């Protein structure tokens, strides 16, 4: 099977804005709505603003996916706060074909966000939803709150926890 490196995957990806532009009108409309619901506390905001290393987010996801709409919006906020953060979006198909084997993950949950340093070394990954949501006793009990953005801060914290120690 042909392989692609993380760098090659990153280079063939598109921007978050381009991936959003491929969505339907209702899918595109969810992005500003989600973004308005991202309330970061002062400490996390300052940590992101003052972070002085380059970080790349390689995201395998699709705009039709609500988890991508939510968590892609969180990554976009990181980029809006600090230009040291950058994102490249590839299709879920490329994620399944290449990223899963690179990460040694079978049947990953999407969106799959691979956090990379400037040299494309893997710092960690985030799959589908924040840990607090994955560990909930019943997703059905919190599903509405999740899709309304009540757990966006948890996604931001999970992603920050991958980044903060480099």
C-alpha positions, 0 to 999 in steps of 0.5 A: 500500500502506498504510504504518505508521511505526516508532512505530505498529508499536511501539505495536501490538506486544506484550510478549515475555511475551505473545508467549511466552504464545502458544506451545505448552507446549514452545515456552514451556519453551524460554525459561527454558532459553535464559535460563539459558544466557545467560552475559554477561561482567562487562564487558558486564553492567556496560555494559548495567546502566550504559547511560543512554539509552533503547533500544527493540527492535522485533522481528518474530518468532514464538514457534515460531521457535527463532531468536526463542526464543534471541535474544528471550531475549537481549533480555529479559536486556537489559531485566531488567538495565536498564529503559532497554531496552524491547521490542515484538514484532510478527508476521513478517507485519507485518515483511515487509509494513512493516519490510522496506520501511522498512529497505530490506531484501528477504527479511529473515531473522527474527527481525528486530530493529530497534534504535531510540532513544527517538525511533524513529530506527533505530540498526541491525538484527539478523537471525536469528542472530549474525554468527559463526553466519552466517559459519560455514563450515557451519551444520550443523557448529554447529547443535546448539551454536547451538540449545543456546545456545552462541552467545547471548553472540555475539547479546548482543555483536552487539546491544550493538555496535549500541547502544553508540555512541549 
